[in-house]
Amino acid sequence: MNEMTVADLIRALERMNPEAKVRLATQPSHALEYTVGEVAEAEDGTCWIAEGEQRGYLSAEAQEALGWGRN
């Protein structure tokens, strides 16, 4: 699997509603939803996106959209 670049992320986000909320989905086997925290660039040029607050479990709709399936 190739790593996503900032350009890849921008292209993906440009196809979406600019007013939509942004969330992070983690742990496919125990899917959780987080808000997005800080965004920063490290000295090595890596872009870091931090998790914000946990919002609960990831919805079935979001799991399906991500191709995670329900366990």
mmCIF file of the N, C-alpha and C atoms, coordinates in Angstrom:
data_MODEL
# 
_entry.id   MODEL 
# 
loop_
_atom_site.group_PDB 
_atom_site.id 
_atom_site.type_symbol 
_atom_site.label_atom_id 
_atom_site.label_alt_id 
_atom_site.label_comp_id 
_atom_site.label_asym_id 
_atom_site.label_entity_id 
_atom_site.label_seq_id 
_atom_site.pdbx_PDB_ins_code 
_atom_site.Cartn_x 
_atom_site.Cartn_y 
_atom_site.Cartn_z 
_atom_site.occupancy 
_atom_site.B_iso_or_equiv 
_atom_site.pdbx_formal_charge 
_atom_site.auth_seq_id 
_atom_site.auth_comp_id 
_atom_site.auth_asym_id 
_atom_site.auth_atom_id 
_atom_site.pdbx_PDB_model_num 
ATOM 1   N N  . MET A 1 1  ? 0.845   -1.186 0.000  1.00 0.00 ? 1  MET A N  1 
ATOM 2   C CA . MET A 1 1  ? 0.000   0.000  0.000  1.00 0.00 ? 1  MET A CA 1 
ATOM 3   C C  . MET A 1 1  ? 0.885   1.242  0.000  1.00 0.00 ? 1  MET A C  1 
ATOM 4   N N  . ASN A 1 2  ? 0.634   2.133  -0.930 1.00 0.00 ? 2  ASN A N  1 
ATOM 5   C CA . ASN A 1 2  ? 1.390   3.379  -0.991 1.00 0.00 ? 2  ASN A CA 1 
ATOM 6   C C  . ASN A 1 2  ? 0.899   4.344  0.075  1.00 0.00 ? 2  ASN A C  1 
ATOM 7   N N  . GLU A 1 3  ? 1.825   5.112  0.599  1.00 0.00 ? 3  GLU A N  1 
ATOM 8   C CA . GLU A 1 3  ? 1.434   6.117  1.584  1.00 0.00 ? 3  GLU A CA 1 
ATOM 9   C C  . GLU A 1 3  ? 0.788   7.306  0.894  1.00 0.00 ? 3  GLU A C  1 
ATOM 10  N N  . MET A 1 4  ? -0.209  7.877  1.531  1.00 0.00 ? 4  MET A N  1 
ATOM 11  C CA . MET A 1 4  ? -0.896  9.043  0.999  1.00 0.00 ? 4  MET A CA 1 
ATOM 12  C C  . MET A 1 4  ? -0.013  10.269 1.178  1.00 0.00 ? 4  MET A C  1 
ATOM 13  N N  . THR A 1 5  ? 0.001   11.125 0.170  1.00 0.00 ? 5  THR A N  1 
ATOM 14  C CA . THR A 1 5  ? 0.717   12.395 0.261  1.00 0.00 ? 5  THR A CA 1 
ATOM 15  C C  . THR A 1 5  ? -0.282  13.514 0.535  1.00 0.00 ? 5  THR A C  1 
ATOM 16  N N  . VAL A 1 6  ? 0.226   14.684 0.855  1.00 0.00 ? 6  VAL A N  1 
ATOM 17  C CA . VAL A 1 6  ? -0.641  15.842 1.051  1.00 0.00 ? 6  VAL A CA 1 
ATOM 18  C C  . VAL A 1 6  ? -1.423  16.115 -0.238 1.00 0.00 ? 6  VAL A C  1 
ATOM 19  N N  . ALA A 1 7  ? -0.769  16.001 -1.398 1.00 0.00 ? 7  ALA A N  1 
ATOM 20  C CA . ALA A 1 7  ? -1.454  16.222 -2.682 1.00 0.00 ? 7  ALA A CA 1 
ATOM 21  C C  . ALA A 1 7  ? -2.585  15.213 -2.866 1.00 0.00 ? 7  ALA A C  1 
ATOM 22  N N  . ASP A 1 8  ? -2.368  13.939 -2.501 1.00 0.00 ? 8  ASP A N  1 
ATOM 23  C CA . ASP A 1 8  ? -3.423  12.918 -2.594 1.00 0.00 ? 8  ASP A CA 1 
ATOM 24  C C  . ASP A 1 8  ? -4.613  13.298 -1.711 1.00 0.00 ? 8  ASP A C  1 
ATOM 25  N N  . LEU A 1 9  ? -4.315  13.734 -0.495 1.00 0.00 ? 9  LEU A N  1 
ATOM 26  C CA . LEU A 1 9  ? -5.374  14.103 0.445  1.00 0.00 ? 9  LEU A CA 1 
ATOM 27  C C  . LEU A 1 9  ? -6.163  15.307 -0.066 1.00 0.00 ? 9  LEU A C  1 
ATOM 28  N N  . ILE A 1 10 ? -5.470  16.299 -0.585 1.00 0.00 ? 10 ILE A N  1 
ATOM 29  C CA . ILE A 1 10 ? -6.141  17.479 -1.131 1.00 0.00 ? 10 ILE A CA 1 
ATOM 30  C C  . ILE A 1 10 ? -7.064  17.083 -2.277 1.00 0.00 ? 10 ILE A C  1 
ATOM 31  N N  . ARG A 1 11 ? -6.579  16.243 -3.187 1.00 0.00 ? 11 ARG A N  1 
ATOM 32  C CA . ARG A 1 11 ? -7.418  15.805 -4.316 1.00 0.00 ? 11 ARG A CA 1 
ATOM 33  C C  . ARG A 1 11 ? -8.675  15.084 -3.823 1.00 0.00 ? 11 ARG A C  1 
ATOM 34  N N  . ALA A 1 12 ? -8.509  14.211 -2.828 1.00 0.00 ? 12 ALA A N  1 
ATOM 35  C CA . ALA A 1 12 ? -9.663  13.483 -2.283 1.00 0.00 ? 12 ALA A CA 1 
ATOM 36  C C  . ALA A 1 12 ? -10.658 14.446 -1.637 1.00 0.00 ? 12 ALA A C  1 
ATOM 37  N N  . LEU A 1 13 ? -10.166 15.409 -0.879 1.00 0.00 ? 13 LEU A N  1 
ATOM 38  C CA . LEU A 1 13 ? -11.045 16.348 -0.182 1.00 0.00 ? 13 LEU A CA 1 
ATOM 39  C C  . LEU A 1 13 ? -11.733 17.325 -1.135 1.00 0.00 ? 13 LEU A C  1 
ATOM 40  N N  . GLU A 1 14 ? -11.098 17.646 -2.262 1.00 0.00 ? 14 GLU A N  1 
ATOM 41  C CA . GLU A 1 14 ? -11.692 18.580 -3.215 1.00 0.00 ? 14 GLU A CA 1 
ATOM 42  C C  . GLU A 1 14 ? -12.981 18.034 -3.830 1.00 0.00 ? 14 GLU A C  1 
ATOM 43  N N  . ARG A 1 15 ? -13.166 16.704 -3.802 1.00 0.00 ? 15 ARG A N  1 
ATOM 44  C CA . ARG A 1 15 ? -14.368 16.085 -4.362 1.00 0.00 ? 15 ARG A CA 1 
ATOM 45  C C  . ARG A 1 15 ? -15.536 16.108 -3.371 1.00 0.00 ? 15 ARG A C  1 
ATOM 46  N N  . MET A 1 16 ? -15.289 16.562 -2.163 1.00 0.00 ? 16 MET A N  1 
ATOM 47  C CA . MET A 1 16 ? -16.310 16.500 -1.104 1.00 0.00 ? 16 MET A CA 1 
ATOM 48  C C  . MET A 1 16 ? -16.911 17.867 -0.822 1.00 0.00 ? 16 MET A C  1 
ATOM 49  N N  . ASN A 1 17 ? -18.027 17.836 -0.118 1.00 0.00 ? 17 ASN A N  1 
ATOM 50  C CA . ASN A 1 17 ? -18.718 19.054 0.292  1.00 0.00 ? 17 ASN A CA 1 
ATOM 51  C C  . ASN A 1 17 ? -17.804 19.860 1.220  1.00 0.00 ? 17 ASN A C  1 
ATOM 52  N N  . PRO A 1 18 ? -17.476 21.091 0.864  1.00 0.00 ? 18 PRO A N  1 
ATOM 53  C CA . PRO A 1 18 ? -16.561 21.874 1.712  1.00 0.00 ? 18 PRO A CA 1 
ATOM 54  C C  . PRO A 1 18 ? -17.146 22.239 3.069  1.00 0.00 ? 18 PRO A C  1 
ATOM 55  N N  . GLU A 1 19 ? -18.443 22.065 3.256  1.00 0.00 ? 19 GLU A N  1 
ATOM 56  C CA . GLU A 1 19 ? -19.085 22.347 4.539  1.00 0.00 ? 19 GLU A CA 1 
ATOM 57  C C  . GLU A 1 19 ? -19.217 21.105 5.412  1.00 0.00 ? 19 GLU A C  1 
ATOM 58  N N  . ALA A 1 20 ? -18.822 19.935 4.896  1.00 0.00 ? 20 ALA A N  1 
ATOM 59  C CA . ALA A 1 20 ? -18.943 18.683 5.647  1.00 0.00 ? 20 ALA A CA 1 
ATOM 60  C C  . ALA A 1 20 ? -17.979 18.654 6.833  1.00 0.00 ? 20 ALA A C  1 
ATOM 61  N N  . LYS A 1 21 ? -18.405 18.028 7.920  1.00 0.00 ? 21 LYS A N  1 
ATOM 62  C CA . LYS A 1 21 ? -17.532 17.833 9.077  1.00 0.00 ? 21 LYS A CA 1 
ATOM 63  C C  . LYS A 1 21 ? -16.447 16.821 8.709  1.00 0.00 ? 21 LYS A C  1 
ATOM 64  N N  . VAL A 1 22 ? -15.303 16.941 9.356  1.00 0.00 ? 22 VAL A N  1 
ATOM 65  C CA . VAL A 1 22 ? -14.199 16.006 9.138  1.00 0.00 ? 22 VAL A CA 1 
ATOM 66  C C  . VAL A 1 22 ? -14.030 15.160 10.391 1.00 0.00 ? 22 VAL A C  1 
ATOM 67  N N  . ARG A 1 23 ? -13.924 13.856 10.202 1.00 0.00 ? 23 ARG A N  1 
ATOM 68  C CA . ARG A 1 23 ? -13.719 12.924 11.307 1.00 0.00 ? 23 ARG A CA 1 
ATOM 69  C C  . ARG A 1 23 ? -12.616 11.945 10.946 1.00 0.00 ? 23 ARG A C  1 
ATOM 70  N N  . LEU A 1 24 ? -11.993 11.376 11.964 1.00 0.00 ? 24 LEU A N  1 
ATOM 71  C CA . LEU A 1 24 ? -11.027 10.292 11.794 1.00 0.00 ? 24 LEU A CA 1 
ATOM 72  C C  . LEU A 1 24 ? -11.696 8.997  12.222 1.00 0.00 ? 24 LEU A C  1 
ATOM 73  N N  . ALA A 1 25 ? -11.504 7.957  11.446 1.00 0.00 ? 25 ALA A N  1 
ATOM 74  C CA . ALA A 1 25 ? -12.002 6.629  11.797 1.00 0.00 ? 25 ALA A CA 1 
ATOM 75  C C  . ALA A 1 25 ? -10.795 5.771  12.160 1.00 0.00 ? 25 ALA A C  1 
ATOM 76  N N  . THR A 1 26 ? -10.877 5.080  13.289 1.00 0.00 ? 26 THR A N  1 
ATOM 77  C CA . THR A 1 26 ? -9.757  4.252  13.739 1.00 0.00 ? 26 THR A CA 1 
ATOM 78  C C  . THR A 1 26 ? -10.239 2.856  14.107 1.00 0.00 ? 26 THR A C  1 
ATOM 79  N N  . GLN A 1 27 ? -9.302  1.924  14.158 1.00 0.00 ? 27 GLN A N  1 
ATOM 80  C CA . GLN A 1 27 ? -9.524  0.565  14.656 1.00 0.00 ? 27 GLN A CA 1 
ATOM 81  C C  . GLN A 1 27 ? -10.656 -0.168 13.943 1.00 0.00 ? 27 GLN A C  1 
ATOM 82  N N  . PRO A 1 28 ? -10.438 -0.637 12.716 1.00 0.00 ? 28 PRO A N  1 
ATOM 83  C CA . PRO A 1 28 ? -11.519 -1.302 11.971 1.00 0.00 ? 28 PRO A CA 1 
ATOM 84  C C  . PRO A 1 28 ? -12.247 -2.407 12.741 1.00 0.00 ? 28 PRO A C  1 
ATOM 85  N N  . SER A 1 29 ? -11.564 -3.147 13.597 1.00 0.00 ? 29 SER A N  1 
ATOM 86  C CA . SER A 1 29 ? -12.231 -4.241 14.314 1.00 0.00 ? 29 SER A CA 1 
ATOM 87  C C  . SER A 1 29 ? -13.033 -3.753 15.529 1.00 0.00 ? 29 SER A C  1 
ATOM 88  N N  . HIS A 1 30 ? -12.805 -2.530 15.951 1.00 0.00 ? 30 HIS A N  1 
ATOM 89  C CA . HIS A 1 30 ? -13.541 -1.911 17.066 1.00 0.00 ? 30 HIS A CA 1 
ATOM 90  C C  . HIS A 1 30 ? -13.664 -0.424 16.718 1.00 0.00 ? 30 HIS A C  1 
ATOM 91  N N  . ALA A 1 31 ? -14.394 -0.149 15.636 1.00 0.00 ? 31 ALA A N  1 
ATOM 92  C CA . ALA A 1 31 ? -14.365 1.149  14.960 1.00 0.00 ? 31 ALA A CA 1 
ATOM 93  C C  . ALA A 1 31 ? -14.827 2.307  15.846 1.00 0.00 ? 31 ALA A C  1 
ATOM 94  N N  . LEU A 1 32 ? -13.959 3.313  15.942 1.00 0.00 ? 32 LEU A N  1 
ATOM 95  C CA . LEU A 1 32 ? -14.241 4.520  16.716 1.00 0.00 ? 32 LEU A CA 1 
ATOM 96  C C  . LEU A 1 32 ? -14.160 5.741  15.816 1.00 0.00 ? 32 LEU A C  1 
ATOM 97  N N  . GLU A 1 33 ? -14.825 6.809  16.244 1.00 0.00 ? 33 GLU A N  1 
ATOM 98  C CA . GLU A 1 33 ? -14.878 8.071  15.506 1.00 0.00 ? 33 GLU A CA 1 
ATOM 99  C C  . GLU A 1 33 ? -14.261 9.173  16.363 1.00 0.00 ? 33 GLU A C  1 
ATOM 100 N N  . TYR A 1 34 ? -13.378 9.988  15.741 1.00 0.00 ? 34 TYR A N  1 
ATOM 101 C CA . TYR A 1 34 ? -12.731 11.104 16.425 1.00 0.00 ? 34 TYR A CA 1 
ATOM 102 C C  . TYR A 1 34 ? -12.872 12.372 15.603 1.00 0.00 ? 34 TYR A C  1 
ATOM 103 N N  . THR A 1 35 ? -12.896 13.514 16.267 1.00 0.00 ? 35 THR A N  1 
ATOM 104 C CA . THR A 1 35 ? -12.756 14.778 15.558 1.00 0.00 ? 35 THR A CA 1 
ATOM 105 C C  . THR A 1 35 ? -11.288 14.914 15.159 1.00 0.00 ? 35 THR A C  1 
ATOM 106 N N  . VAL A 1 36 ? -10.996 15.892 14.316 1.00 0.00 ? 36 VAL A N  1 
ATOM 107 C CA . VAL A 1 36 ? -9.617  16.149 13.908 1.00 0.00 ? 36 VAL A CA 1 
ATOM 108 C C  . VAL A 1 36 ? -9.035  17.198 14.847 1.00 0.00 ? 36 VAL A C  1 
ATOM 109 N N  . GLY A 1 37 ? -7.829  16.934 15.318 1.00 0.00 ? 37 GLY A N  1 
ATOM 110 C CA . GLY A 1 37 ? -7.140  17.874 16.194 1.00 0.00 ? 37 GLY A CA 1 
ATOM 111 C C  . GLY A 1 37 ? -6.206  18.772 15.400 1.00 0.00 ? 37 GLY A C  1 
ATOM 112 N N  . GLU A 1 38 ? -5.037  18.979 15.911 1.00 0.00 ? 38 GLU A N  1 
ATOM 113 C CA . GLU A 1 38 ? -4.046  19.841 15.270 1.00 0.00 ? 38 GLU A CA 1 
ATOM 114 C C  . GLU A 1 38 ? -3.490  19.205 14.005 1.00 0.00 ? 38 GLU A C  1 
ATOM 115 N N  . VAL A 1 39 ? -3.062  20.053 13.075 1.00 0.00 ? 39 VAL A N  1 
ATOM 116 C CA . VAL A 1 39 ? -2.361  19.626 11.866 1.00 0.00 ? 39 VAL A CA 1 
ATOM 117 C C  . VAL A 1 39 ? -1.015  20.339 11.890 1.00 0.00 ? 39 VAL A C  1 
ATOM 118 N N  . ALA A 1 40 ? 0.061   19.575 11.714 1.00 0.00 ? 40 ALA A N  1 
ATOM 119 C CA . ALA A 1 40 ? 1.389   20.166 11.818 1.00 0.00 ? 40 ALA A CA 1 
ATOM 120 C C  . ALA A 1 40 ? 2.344   19.480 10.847 1.00 0.00 ? 40 ALA A C  1 
ATOM 121 N N  . GLU A 1 41 ? 3.433   20.168 10.553 1.00 0.00 ? 41 GLU A N  1 
ATOM 122 C CA . GLU A 1 41 ? 4.491   19.599 9.716  1.00 0.00 ? 41 GLU A CA 1 
ATOM 123 C C  . GLU A 1 41 ? 5.757   19.457 10.554 1.00 0.00 ? 41 GLU A C  1 
ATOM 124 N N  . ALA A 1 42 ? 6.332   18.267 10.533 1.00 0.00 ? 42 ALA A N  1 
ATOM 125 C CA . ALA A 1 42 ? 7.568   18.010 11.273 1.00 0.00 ? 42 ALA A CA 1 
ATOM 126 C C  . ALA A 1 42 ? 8.765   18.497 10.459 1.00 0.00 ? 42 ALA A C  1 
ATOM 127 N N  . GLU A 1 43 ? 9.912   18.569 11.105 1.00 0.00 ? 43 GLU A N  1 
ATOM 128 C CA . GLU A 1 43 ? 11.127  19.016 10.430 1.00 0.00 ? 43 GLU A CA 1 
ATOM 129 C C  . GLU A 1 43 ? 11.492  18.145 9.239  1.00 0.00 ? 43 GLU A C  1 
ATOM 130 N N  . ASP A 1 44 ? 11.114  16.860 9.274  1.00 0.00 ? 44 ASP A N  1 
ATOM 131 C CA . ASP A 1 44 ? 11.431  15.970 8.152  1.00 0.00 ? 44 ASP A CA 1 
ATOM 132 C C  . ASP A 1 44 ? 10.445  16.109 6.996  1.00 0.00 ? 44 ASP A C  1 
ATOM 133 N N  . GLY A 1 45 ? 9.464   17.044 7.119  1.00 0.00 ? 45 GLY A N  1 
ATOM 134 C CA . GLY A 1 45 ? 8.499   17.289 6.064  1.00 0.00 ? 45 GLY A CA 1 
ATOM 135 C C  . GLY A 1 45 ? 7.224   16.470 6.172  1.00 0.00 ? 45 GLY A C  1 
ATOM 136 N N  . THR A 1 46 ? 7.138   15.589 7.164  1.00 0.00 ? 46 THR A N  1 
ATOM 137 C CA . THR A 1 46 ? 5.942   14.777 7.335  1.00 0.00 ? 46 THR A CA 1 
ATOM 138 C C  . THR A 1 46 ? 4.803   15.634 7.865  1.00 0.00 ? 46 THR A C  1 
ATOM 139 N N  . CYS A 1 47 ? 3.614   15.472 7.282  1.00 0.00 ? 47 CYS A N  1 
ATOM 140 C CA . CYS A 1 47 ? 2.408   16.157 7.746  1.00 0.00 ? 47 CYS A CA 1 
ATOM 141 C C  . CYS A 1 47 ? 1.730   15.269 8.778  1.00 0.00 ? 47 CYS A C  1 
ATOM 142 N N  . TRP A 1 48 ? 1.454   15.808 9.947  1.00 0.00 ? 48 TRP A N  1 
ATOM 143 C CA . TRP A 1 48 ? 0.795   15.056 11.025 1.00 0.00 ? 48 TRP A CA 1 
ATOM 144 C C  . TRP A 1 48 ? -0.589  15.620 11.273 1.00 0.00 ? 48 TRP A C  1 
ATOM 145 N N  . ILE A 1 49 ? -1.569  14.725 11.365 1.00 0.00 ? 49 ILE A N  1 
ATOM 146 C CA . ILE A 1 49 ? -2.944  15.091 11.696 1.00 0.00 ? 49 ILE A CA 1 
ATOM 147 C C  . ILE A 1 49 ? -3.281  14.362 12.990 1.00 0.00 ? 49 ILE A C  1 
ATOM 148 N N  . ALA A 1 50 ? -3.524  15.118 14.034 1.00 0.00 ? 50 ALA A N  1 
ATOM 149 C CA . ALA A 1 50 ? -3.778  14.528 15.353 1.00 0.00 ? 50 ALA A CA 1 
ATOM 150 C C  . ALA A 1 50 ? -5.262  14.265 15.553 1.00 0.00 ? 50 ALA A C  1 
ATOM 151 N N  . GLU A 1 51 ? -5.556  13.240 16.332 1.00 0.00 ? 51 GLU A N  1 
ATOM 152 C CA . GLU A 1 51 ? -6.944  12.995 16.708 1.00 0.00 ? 51 GLU A CA 1 
ATOM 153 C C  . GLU A 1 51 ? -7.366  14.050 17.713 1.00 0.00 ? 51 GLU A C  1 
ATOM 154 N N  . GLY A 1 52 ? -8.639  14.417 17.636 1.00 0.00 ? 52 GLY A N  1 
ATOM 155 C CA . GLY A 1 52 ? -9.215  15.345 18.607 1.00 0.00 ? 52 GLY A CA 1 
ATOM 156 C C  . GLY A 1 52 ? -9.966  14.559 19.662 1.00 0.00 ? 52 GLY A C  1 
ATOM 157 N N  . GLU A 1 53 ? -11.248 14.831 19.807 1.00 0.00 ? 53 GLU A N  1 
ATOM 158 C CA . GLU A 1 53 ? -12.077 14.165 20.810 1.00 0.00 ? 53 GLU A CA 1 
ATOM 159 C C  . GLU A 1 53 ? -12.722 12.903 20.245 1.00 0.00 ? 53 GLU A C  1 
ATOM 160 N N  . GLN A 1 54 ? -12.816 11.874 21.078 1.00 0.00 ? 54 GLN A N  1 
ATOM 161 C CA . GLN A 1 54 ? -13.556 10.680 20.673 1.00 0.00 ? 54 GLN A CA 1 
ATOM 162 C C  . GLN A 1 54 ? -15.035 11.017 20.674 1.00 0.00 ? 54 GLN A C  1 
ATOM 163 N N  . ARG A 1 55 ? -15.720 10.682 19.575 1.00 0.00 ? 55 ARG A N  1 
ATOM 164 C CA . ARG A 1 55 ? -17.138 10.995 19.442 1.00 0.00 ? 55 ARG A CA 1 
ATOM 165 C C  . ARG A 1 55 ? -18.024 9.771  19.615 1.00 0.00 ? 55 ARG A C  1 
ATOM 166 N N  . GLY A 1 56 ? -17.432 8.619  19.762 1.00 0.00 ? 56 GLY A N  1 
ATOM 167 C CA . GLY A 1 56 ? -18.216 7.400  19.921 1.00 0.00 ? 56 GLY A CA 1 
ATOM 168 C C  . GLY A 1 56 ? -17.791 6.358  18.919 1.00 0.00 ? 56 GLY A C  1 
ATOM 169 N N  . TYR A 1 57 ? -18.692 5.405  18.689 1.00 0.00 ? 57 TYR A N  1 
ATOM 170 C CA . TYR A 1 57 ? -18.416 4.339  17.729 1.00 0.00 ? 57 TYR A CA 1 
ATOM 171 C C  . TYR A 1 57 ? -18.733 4.814  16.319 1.00 0.00 ? 57 TYR A C  1 
ATOM 172 N N  . LEU A 1 58 ? -18.005 4.289  15.366 1.00 0.00 ? 58 LEU A N  1 
ATOM 173 C CA . LEU A 1 58 ? -18.197 4.637  13.966 1.00 0.00 ? 58 LEU A CA 1 
ATOM 174 C C  . LEU A 1 58 ? -19.495 4.017  13.458 1.00 0.00 ? 58 LEU A C  1 
ATOM 175 N N  . SER A 1 59 ? -20.284 4.791  12.735 1.00 0.00 ? 59 SER A N  1 
ATOM 176 C CA . SER A 1 59 ? -21.570 4.297  12.223 1.00 0.00 ? 59 SER A CA 1 
ATOM 177 C C  . SER A 1 59 ? -21.363 3.177  11.203 1.00 0.00 ? 59 SER A C  1 
ATOM 178 N N  . ALA A 1 60 ? -22.394 2.351  11.048 1.00 0.00 ? 60 ALA A N  1 
ATOM 179 C CA . ALA A 1 60 ? -22.362 1.273  10.059 1.00 0.00 ? 60 ALA A CA 1 
ATOM 180 C C  . ALA A 1 60 ? -22.172 1.849  8.657  1.00 0.00 ? 60 ALA A C  1 
ATOM 181 N N  . GLU A 1 61 ? -22.811 2.991  8.389  1.00 0.00 ? 61 GLU A N  1 
ATOM 182 C CA . GLU A 1 61 ? -22.688 3.641  7.079  1.00 0.00 ? 61 GLU A CA 1 
ATOM 183 C C  . GLU A 1 61 ? -21.233 4.031  6.798  1.00 0.00 ? 61 GLU A C  1 
ATOM 184 N N  . ALA A 1 62 ? -20.561 4.612  7.791  1.00 0.00 ? 62 ALA A N  1 
ATOM 185 C CA . ALA A 1 62 ? -19.163 5.010  7.616  1.00 0.00 ? 62 ALA A CA 1 
ATOM 186 C C  . ALA A 1 62 ? -18.261 3.795  7.450  1.00 0.00 ? 62 ALA A C  1 
ATOM 187 N N  . GLN A 1 63 ? -18.514 2.737  8.235  1.00 0.00 ? 63 GLN A N  1 
ATOM 188 C CA . GLN A 1 63 ? -17.722 1.517  8.100  1.00 0.00 ? 63 GLN A CA 1 
ATOM 189 C C  . GLN A 1 63 ? -17.863 0.928  6.703  1.00 0.00 ? 63 GLN A C  1 
ATOM 190 N N  . GLU A 1 64 ? -19.089 0.937  6.190  1.00 0.00 ? 64 GLU A N  1 
ATOM 191 C CA . GLU A 1 64 ? -19.325 0.414  4.835  1.00 0.00 ? 64 GLU A CA 1 
ATOM 192 C C  . GLU A 1 64 ? -18.609 1.269  3.797  1.00 0.00 ? 64 GLU A C  1 
ATOM 193 N N  . ALA A 1 65 ? -18.687 2.596  3.944  1.00 0.00 ? 65 ALA A N  1 
ATOM 194 C CA . ALA A 1 65 ? -18.030 3.513  2.995  1.00 0.00 ? 65 ALA A CA 1 
ATOM 195 C C  . ALA A 1 65 ? -16.513 3.308  2.974  1.00 0.00 ? 65 ALA A C  1 
ATOM 196 N N  . LEU A 1 66 ? -15.967 2.945  4.127  1.00 0.00 ? 66 LEU A N  1 
ATOM 197 C CA . LEU A 1 66 ? -14.520 2.702  4.224  1.00 0.00 ? 66 LEU A CA 1 
ATOM 198 C C  . LEU A 1 66 ? -14.143 1.282  3.817  1.00 0.00 ? 66 LEU A C  1 
ATOM 199 N N  . GLY A 1 67 ? -15.146 0.451  3.598  1.00 0.00 ? 67 GLY A N  1 
ATOM 200 C CA . GLY A 1 67 ? -14.885 -0.952 3.223  1.00 0.00 ? 67 GLY A CA 1 
ATOM 201 C C  . GLY A 1 67 ? -14.414 -1.798 4.374  1.00 0.00 ? 67 GLY A C  1 
ATOM 202 N N  . TRP A 1 68 ? -14.781 -1.394 5.597  1.00 0.00 ? 68 TRP A N  1 
ATOM 203 C CA . TRP A 1 68 ? -14.336 -2.137 6.779  1.00 0.00 ? 68 TRP A CA 1 
ATOM 204 C C  . TRP A 1 68 ? -15.228 -3.305 7.120  1.00 0.00 ? 68 TRP A C  1 
ATOM 205 N N  . GLY A 1 69 ? -16.493 -3.254 6.762  1.00 0.00 ? 69 GLY A N  1 
ATOM 206 C CA . GLY A 1 69 ? -17.417 -4.325 7.141  1.00 0.00 ? 69 GLY A CA 1 
ATOM 207 C C  . GLY A 1 69 ? -17.650 -4.332 8.634  1.00 0.00 ? 69 GLY A C  1 
ATOM 208 N N  . ARG A 1 70 ? -18.709 -4.924 9.038  1.00 0.00 ? 70 ARG A N  1 
ATOM 209 C CA . ARG A 1 70 ? -19.049 -4.999 10.464 1.00 0.00 ? 70 ARG A CA 1 
ATOM 210 C C  . ARG A 1 70 ? -18.603 -6.328 11.002 1.00 0.00 ? 70 ARG A C  1 
ATOM 211 N N  . ASN A 1 71 ? -18.022 -6.305 12.181 1.00 0.00 ? 71 ASN A N  1 
ATOM 212 C CA . ASN A 1 71 ? -17.583 -7.545 12.841 1.00 0.00 ? 71 ASN A CA 1 
ATOM 213 C C  . ASN A 1 71 ? -18.581 -7.976 13.871 1.00 0.00 ? 71 ASN A C  1 
# 
